[in-house]
Amino acid sequence: MHIAILGGGVAGVAGRPRAMRRLSRAGADLGALDIGLIDARMGYPSLSILRSDFQRILSARLQALGVAVRYGRNVARIEPGAVVHFDDGTTLTADLVVGADGRMASCARRYVTGGNAPIYQGFINWIGVCEGEFDVDTISDYWGTGERFGIVPVARDKAYWAGGAAQATIGTRDPDAYRDELQRLFADWPEPVRRIVATTPAARINKIYVHDHDPVPTWHRDNLVMIGDAAHAALPTSGQGACQALEDAWHLANRIDAHPGDVGQALQAFTALRFQKTAGITLAGRGLAASLFNRDEAFCRERDRASRHANHADLARAMADGWSRHLPL
């Protein structure tokens, strides 16, 4: 994930990229986004961090605040009045139930909207973490014809990466085959891609059939509200999934403070504030995915030509303006 709103504790384990280079599958330059320009416009640095490190920092903060976190139970169903039933037979009620249970089988989304089936978007991501030598200042984004490979350094000796490919239907997941699948797809791609595929430990490679959800304008029912991927599951091509979940948490707390004693009004205000921004990010992620994972060679040649000639400074400014909407930047 690419975080542009958090400080303290994160900087010590995060990279601070200065540019995102776009390249063809042959390594040809397709232009670069100046992340420094985005940072200057937003007033905060962009930081790249592993999810495991970020979760550890958040968990430590919760512990320091004395917040109890309980594991080992799954939500089985939610009944009217936002009564949460767990798979061990216990139930929970609360003044406010926050459903942050992801995109794939969200009980919170089913309770609010009546359905929770995600939409397969026709491509796969293999993701992983690799150790080696990396240009810590630069994110590399390689574009092919129906394939993509992105490399995001978090330190000079570590990066996370994603290799994607168009696939019309959902197939199998065999962890023992992931490296072979990647090596077949990216056999003739530039050396950094081939090196990462060859050297990433097999246990650190995962394969995801990528889904999202159509934007919905209603995020709450009774005193339950859904946030994060349960409410607005943007594709990884948006680069904003985790960031928007963090913004949800911040805005939700602020709306509750602004409407003391009236949870319903707070949740209405929260949804009204967040819906348009997150819907735009979801649809933009779909648009970029449709371009990156297009199998038409003529289309991809024109896409690459357009990127080479694009005004990347204007694009960086537009990204900063969109991401900073409703934030105190």
ZAMARGU-4260 file (C-alpha; in steps of 0.2 Angstrom, whole numbers, plus 5000, padded with zeros to 4 digits):
<rodrens>
0) 5000/5000/5000 | 5005/5018/4997 | 5002/5029/5012 | 5002/5048/5012 | 4994/5053/5028
5) 5003/5044/5042 | 5018/5049/5052 | 5026/5043/5069 | 5032/5025/5070 | 5029/5022/5051
10) 5044/5032/5044 | 5056/5020/5053 | 5051/5005/5043 | 5044/5014/5027 | 5052/5019/5011
15) 5050/5037/5004 | 5048/5035/4985 | 5052/5051/4975 | 5046/5045/4958 | 5036/5032/4949
20) 5043/5026/4932 | 5032/5019/4919 | 5041/5007/4907 | 5036/4995/4893 | 5039/4976/4895
25) 5055/4979/4885 | 5061/4992/4897 | 5058/5008/4887 | 5054/5024/4896 | 5035/5028/4896
30) 5037/5043/4908 | 5037/5046/4926 | 5026/5053/4940 | 5035/5065/4952 | 5030/5059/4969
35) 5039/5074/4976 | 5027/5085/4967 | 5012/5076/4975 | 5020/5077/4992 | 5023/5096/4991
40) 5005/5099/4985 | 4998/5088/4999 | 5010/5094/5013 | 5015/5076/5018 | 5027/5063/5012
45) 5022/5047/5003 | 5028/5032/5012 | 5028/5014/5006 | 5027/5001/5020 | 5023/4982/5021
50) 5006/4978/5028 | 5014/4967/5041 | 5024/4981/5048 | 5010/4993/5047 | 4998/4981/5056
55) 5012/4978/5070 | 5013/4997/5073 | 4994/4999/5074 | 4993/4984/5086 | 5006/4991/5097
60) 4997/5008/5097 | 4981/4999/5102 | 4990/4990/5116 | 4997/5006/5123 | 4979/5014/5123
65) 4973/4999/5133 | 4961/4993/5119 | 4956/4975/5120 | 4958/4965/5103 | 4950/4948/5103
70) 4954/4935/5090 | 4948/4917/5086 | 4929/4920/5082 | 4921/4922/5065 | 4905/4932/5062
75) 4891/4920/5056 | 4877/4932/5053 | 4870/4949/5059 | 4852/4950/5063 | 4841/4966/5064
80) 4846/4978/5077 | 4864/4974/5072 | 4865/4959/5083 | 4881/4950/5079 | 4881/4931/5080
85) 4898/4922/5080 | 4902/4905/5075 | 4905/4899/5093 | 4887/4903/5097 | 4891/4919/5106
90) 4883/4936/5102 | 4887/4954/5103 | 4878/4971/5103 | 4886/4988/5105 | 4882/5006/5103
95) 4891/5006/5086 | 4896/4991/5076 | 4910/4994/5063 | 4910/4981/5049 | 4928/4981/5042
100) 4927/4963/5036 | 4934/4965/5018 | 4928/4963/5001 | 4926/4944/4998 | 4912/4939/5010
105) 4907/4954/5021 | 4894/4950/5033 | 4892/4969/5036 | 4889/4972/5018 | 4876/4959/5017
110) 4867/4966/5032 | 4867/4984/5025 | 4864/4981/5006 | 4856/4963/5006 | 4870/4956/4996
115) 4889/4954/4997 | 4895/4945/4981 | 4911/4953/4974 | 4914/4956/4956 | 4928/4947/4947
120) 4937/4960/4936 | 4946/4948/4924 | 4964/4948/4930 | 4975/4940/4943 | 4989/4947/4954
125) 5003/4937/4961 | 5011/4947/4975 | 5026/4945/4985 | 5040/4953/4996 | 5058/4951/4990
130) 5075/4955/4997 | 5089/4962/4986 | 5096/4978/4980 | 5083/4992/4975 | 5083/5010/4970
135) 5074/5016/4986 | 5069/5032/4977 | 5059/5024/4963 | 5044/5014/4960 | 5044/5004/4944
140) 5029/5000/4934 | 5031/4989/4919 | 5017/4988/4906 | 5014/4974/4894 | 5000/4968/4883
145) 4988/4961/4896 | 5001/4960/4909 | 5009/4972/4922 | 5023/4971/4935 | 5025/4984/4948
150) 5040/4985/4961 | 5039/4996/4976 | 5054/4997/4987 | 5052/5000/5006 | 5071/5000/5009
155) 5087/4998/4999 | 5086/4979/5002 | 5068/4975/5002 | 5053/4978/4990 | 5035/4972/4988
160) 5029/4968/4971 | 5014/4963/4961 | 5014/4954/4944 | 4997/4954/4935 | 4989/4946/4920
165) 4972/4946/4912 | 4962/4930/4914 | 4944/4929/4909 | 4939/4916/4922 | 4944/4911/4939
170) 4955/4896/4940 | 4965/4886/4952 | 4977/4892/4966 | 4992/4880/4968 | 5006/4888/4979
175) 5019/4876/4972 | 5015/4882/4955 | 5016/4901/4958 | 5034/4904/4953 | 5033/4893/4937
180) 5017/4903/4932 | 5026/4919/4935 | 5042/4914/4926 | 5032/4908/4910 | 5023/4925/4910
185) 5038/4936/4913 | 5052/4926/4905 | 5057/4939/4893 | 5054/4955/4904 | 5068/4966/4910
190) 5081/4959/4922 | 5073/4967/4938 | 5057/4958/4935 | 5065/4941/4931 | 5077/4943/4946
195) 5062/4946/4958 | 5052/4932/4952 | 5067/4920/4954 | 5073/4926/4971 | 5057/4929/4981
200) 5054/4915/4993 | 5040/4904/4988 | 5032/4906/5005 | 5031/4925/5002 | 5021/4923/4985
205) 5002/4924/4984 | 4990/4923/4970 | 4974/4933/4970 | 4959/4933/4958 | 4955/4951/4959
210) 4938/4957/4964 | 4929/4973/4968 | 4912/4980/4972 | 4900/4992/4963 | 4899/5008/4973
215) 4884/5009/4984 | 4877/5025/4992 | 4871/5017/5008 | 4884/5011/5020 | 4875/5009/5036
220) 4859/5001/5044 | 4853/5003/5061 | 4869/5006/5072 | 4881/4996/5060 | 4892/5005/5047
225) 4903/4996/5035 | 4920/5004/5031 | 4936/5000/5020 | 4934/4986/5007 | 4917/4981/5014
230) 4911/4998/5009 | 4922/5002/4994 | 4933/4989/4987 | 4944/4998/4975 | 4956/4988/4964
235) 4974/4988/4967 | 4977/4998/4951 | 4969/5013/4961 | 4984/5012/4974 | 4971/5018/4987
240) 4963/5003/4995 | 4972/5004/5012 | 4973/5023/5012 | 4954/5025/5010 | 4951/5013/5024
245) 4962/5024/5035 | 4953/5039/5029 | 4936/5030/5034 | 4942/5027/5051 | 4948/5045/5054
250) 4932/5053/5046 | 4921/5041/5056 | 4928/5046/5073 | 4927/5064/5068 | 4908/5063/5063
255) 4904/5053/5079 | 4913/5068/5089 | 4903/5080/5079 | 4886/5072/5083 | 4887/5067/5101
260) 4873/5055/5106 | 4866/5053/5089 | 4874/5039/5080 | 4862/5039/5066 | 4866/5057/5061
265) 4884/5053/5063 | 4883/5039/5051 | 4873/5048/5038 | 4886/5062/5038 | 4900/5050/5037
270) 4893/5042/5022 | 4888/5058/5013 | 4906/5064/5016 | 4915/5048/5009 | 4904/5041/4995
275) 4908/5052/4980 | 4927/5051/4984 | 4928/5033/4986 | 4916/5029/4971 | 4928/5040/4960
280) 4943/5030/4966 | 4934/5013/4963 | 4929/5018/4945 | 4946/5026/4941 | 4954/5009/4947
285) 4943/5000/4935 | 4948/5011/4921 | 4966/5009/4923 | 4964/4990/4925 | 4954/4990/4909
290) 4969/4998/4900 | 4983/4989/4908 | 4975/4971/4906 | 4969/4974/4888 | 4975/4960/4876
295) 4974/4971/4860 | 4992/4975/4854 | 4986/4990/4844 | 4977/4997/4859 | 4992/4994/4871
300) 5004/5003/4858 | 4993/5018/4858 | 4992/5017/4877 | 5011/5017/4879 | 5013/5031/4866
305) 5000/5042/4876 | 5010/5039/4892 | 5026/5044/4884 | 5018/5061/4878 | 5007/5064/4894
310) 5010/5079/4905 | 5015/5069/4920 | 5016/5085/4931 | 4998/5089/4928 | 4994/5071/4931
315) 5003/5072/4948 | 4994/5088/4953 | 4977/5080/4949 | 4981/5065/4959 | 4986/5075/4974
320) 4971/5086/4973 | 4959/5071/4972 | 4968/5061/4986 | 4968/5077/4997 | 4949/5080/4996
325) 4941/5082/5013 | 4958/5080/5022 | 4966/5094/5032 | 4981/5096/5020
</rodrens>
